[in-house]
């Protein structure tokens, strides 16, 4: 639950992650701002698809 870089609470990945313990840790330690290292992987969407630029 804690970021290994800044030692703050990482962003939640789903609704089940929102608990009283998580809220308490966010108040005590803060929320992680290391976005580049903890982005969730896209489970579908545009992964592997070429995107055309508008003409």
C-alpha positions in Angstrom: 0.0 0.0 0.0 3.0 2.4 0.6 5.2 3.7 -2.2 8.7 2.3 -2.0 10.1 5.7 -3.3 8.3 8.4 -1.2 6.8 6.1 1.5 3.3 7.6 1.0 0.1 5.8 0.2 -0.1 4.7 -3.5 -3.3 5.6 -5.5 -6.0 3.0 -5.3 -6.5 0.7 -8.2 -10.1 -0.3 -7.5 -13.0 0.5 -5.1 -12.1 -2.3 -2.7 -8.9 -0.5 -1.9 -10.8 2.4 -0.1 -10.7 1.3 3.5 -10.6 3.1 6.9 -7.0 2.0 7.3 -6.1 3.5 3.9 -7.8 6.8 4.9 -5.9 6.9 8.2 -2.6 6.3 6.4 -3.3 9.1 3.8 -3.9 11.5 6.7 -0.7 10.4 8.5 1.7 10.0 5.6 0.1 11.7 2.6 -0.8 10.5 -0.9 2.0 9.4 -3.3 2.8 11.8 -6.1 5.1 9.5 -8.0 2.7 9.1 -10.9 5.1 7.9 -13.5 6.2 4.8 -11.5 2.8 3.6 -10.3 0.4 4.0 -13.3 -1.9 1.0 -13.7 -1.6 -1.0 -16.9 -4.4 -0.5 -19.4 -6.5 -3.6 -19.5 -7.8 -3.0 -23.0 -8.7 0.2 -24.7 -6.0 1.5 -27.1 -3.2 -0.9 -26.2 -1.4 -2.1 -29.3 -3.7 -0.1 -31.6 -2.4 2.6 -34.0 -4.0 5.9 -33.5 -4.4 8.2 -36.5 -3.8 11.9 -36.2 -6.6 14.1 -37.3 -6.1 15.7 -40.8 
